[in-house]
Amino acid sequence: MVTTDEVIKLIGKKIRNKSIELTAATPLDSLGLSSLQISDIVFEIEDAHGFEFNPVKAAGITTIGEIAELANETIAAGAR
Amino acid sequence: MDGKEHKLFIIAASVIPLLGVVAVMVLLWNRVFGWSDLVVLAVMYTIAGLGVSIGYHRMLAHRAFRTHRWIYDAFAVAGTMAAQGPAIIWTAHHRRHHRVADKDGDPHSPYHGGTGRLALVRGLWHAHLGWLMDEKLTSDPLRYCPDLARDRHLRWISRHFVAIVVAGMLLPAALGFALTGSALGALTGFLWGGLARIFILNHITYAINSVGHVYGRRRFSTPDESRNVAWLSLASFGESWHNNHHAFPRSASHGMRWYEPDVSALVIGTLRRVGLAWDVITIDRARQEARAEGLARAGGGRHAAHQPAAPMAERMVDPALTRTTGDVE
């Protein structure tokens, strides 16, 4: 189970502007993450939970909360 | 490292080494270039040069051979010391370059718009160094090299890029000190093996992107303007047989004749013989000739149709195609 808090913590470590409040509804493109940082976050979540994001579905993600949602969806689908 | 930081780094990596060369010249006024400086320069040039040629280029970007984990990481770190950008970003740009070489979307084609002599000079500058100044240019690692971005070691090495570059400048200082036992030896070691080395090697590498797509001979009528540039071959460790490389990107050897020296291929061949590298991609003469004939019939150059027709972004629609695994043991 991937929690929004866990994703927020990962992102919080990467962003330079620490004053931005991170919530499930925070839009990802407002964070100014580099492509390298994004791949870092994505694969750290995958590594920690042993699954792989579907890249097509991942491309549709816009907020922090949706990352956790898609991750849990994928993990649940894999477990069935 | 975001676009702005990358640009600032590239400017620093271009200007500071130039100042280093000036400092070296000033020092030379009083003191002759010593043997320790030559050793340090040669050692560091070889480490960083093979790091980029074998590590970043043939091993990471094109998976031309497989090797043990520690050698894989060592090559990636050596390539990082060349100060040409983090491994994952460098590789993403390079794979994109191959996908659309000398066409729209190529990050560093010298055919950058316009015709005439001025456009050519501008294009050469763009392909050489100008493209690295574009803050907005990104080649998404998730699209171009998910296999590498998925690798925890490579992510760590890419994240610690600046620290590794700095280590690559302190190393020649330590080497200079070890060889001479003096602080001056450490300083000139840093200047020659650190700054001057970065300056020389990076311009050799960038010349493959600029000169190597304009001036030189073409054995293969590839659908781009890649050229084989003999005079750059030794200094680039074989990278300048660039037309051969565009014809067979995965080949571990870029030199394809006895008179095409390719030091990187010799090193990979040696690793293979002693059991430290395997699954080395080789292209025999018959395949080379068949491809040369086929391409000659199809017609080459930057206006020719590119293969494969579908870019990676479209292939991503099929999840089966995106399932990649690391190529290391």
Interface residues (C-beta under 8 A of the other chain):
Chain A: G32 L33 S34 S35 L36 Q37 I38 S39 D40 V42 F43 E46 D47 E52 N54 P55 V56 A58 A59
Chain B: M1 D2 G3 E5 P86 I88 I89 A92 T138 S139 D140 P141 L142 P146 A149 R150 R152 R155 S158 R159 M316 V317 P319 T322 R323
